[in-house]
């Protein structure tokens, strides 16, 4: 499939030439083949489709550096509360009832919304991450996914359980999948849910796997005072 976008302005990532005006972009399959001044004849390139780019801007995809993709399902759920009250009294009990199916479709919805607004790469940390990975694998997005050794139980609240083996399995199953677009980290939710021994174990696992850690760090004044 060959596509020609004609007469478009381009915001580049090159400090030497940040804006290219009135250009044509040639695309072959899933790769940009060339960028030339508009109207330039490129020998051998016969487009299957032409798109008028007049008064439009092409730019690198935006990056969402921290998201919980499937939480699209909880939009407007008591969002007028302070963070910790919102989490512990409203969100955590809802998350206790989540299923693989809910997270799969919530992730699909979140991915669709981000793609529509120009986001092409995300760092996603959440629950039921196997379902989330299946939900996002075929979207074409670049995704940093992280799985936590932390589980929620409605009667006892959050507890860090010995599911580090599941994190290792998730890493082995998904890191490098989707033509390398999926990268797996270890999730450490926060210092107020993980005690020091659990933080150390998570760090050791990340080092063992040669990967990184995704963590909520100092989100509020309360956390800064308690750290």
Helices and strands as residue ranges (DSSP letters): E 2-11, E 19-28, E 31-37, E 49-52, E 57-59, E 62-67, G 69-74, H 83-85, I 86-91, H 92-95, H 100-116, E 119-125, H 129-136, E 142-148, E 150-153, E 157-160, H 164-174, E 182-188, H 196-209, E 213-215, H 221-226
